[in-house]
């Protein structure tokens, strides 16, 4: 489904598609939420942007991890790293490699923050197994 705009969709269809993609991306069942912020997140970000053809969820996740590292959003990156491990998109070894790679592109301090956060996410992931 490649579409640049979902404004022609019935609101219920856009929301259904968005909630399904959010659940797929995060690895847990996401239910509907109130307000315009949630509507834009579900309908546009997930129902439209994440649902486009051309990139896999893994591709998008890698891009998002880099952007989050560059903007010092380590707490949000933690959610993404956990979902990537849980969905089998990335392995613990790949997360460790990502943090080292990021050190050279977003700076050693930011990459180090990612490294230690990934370590905690990996530890939690292994406890669940």
C-alpha positions, 0 to 999 in steps of 0.5 A: 500500500503506497499512499502519500495521504490517507485523507480519502480513507474513512476515519475508522479504516485509517484508525484500524490500519494505524492501530494494526501497524502500531501493534506490529511495530511495538510487538504488543496490542495497542488499543485506541486512544483519545484526542487529536495527538493519538489520532495523528500518531495512529492514523498518520505516523503508523497508518500512513508513514510506517505502512508505506512500501519501500522500507521494512519495519527494520529499515525504519527502526534503524533510521529511527534509532539513528535519529533518536541517538542524534537528538538525545532521545535515549528514552524513546530509543529504549522503547524502539530497541526493545521492540526490535529485539522482541520482533526479531528485527535486530539481535543483541550483537547488532544493537551493540554494533549499532552503538559503536557505529553511532559513536562515530556519527553522533559523537562518543558521548551519545553513542556511549549512552546508546551502548549502555541503554542497549545493554540494559534492554538486552539484559531485560530481553534475555530475562524474558526468554 
